[in-house]
């Protein structure tokens, strides 16, 4: 998931942001990285809790 998101944003990020009405702004890239980090962190915590229960 993380690899796909990172490659996808690297390749199509400018087009996606333009389609959403955003210009090339470093804060959008930083926000993407922050949200991706949060998503992957939540997934890893969820997975490790699941393994602890089993």
C-alpha positions, -999 to +999 in steps of 0.1 A: +000+000+000+027+024+010+049+017-020+019+021-044+009+053-028+044+067-029+050+058-065+015+070-075+020+103-059+055+107-073+042+100-108+008+116-108+008+139-078+010+172-098-019+161-120-040+150-091-034+182-072-042+203-103-074+183-107-083+191-072-077+228-078-043+230-060-012+245-073+023+231-068+029+238-031+054+220-009+028+219+019+006+195-001+036+171-005+042+174+032+006+167+040+006+137+017+036+122+035+021+129+069-012+112+060+006+082+044+027+079+075-004+079+097-022+054+076+007+030+075+013+034+113-023+027+121-022-004+099+010-017+116-005-011+151-037-029+141-018-058+126+005-062+156-025-061+180-043-087+159-012-110+161-010-105+199-046-117+203-041-148+182 
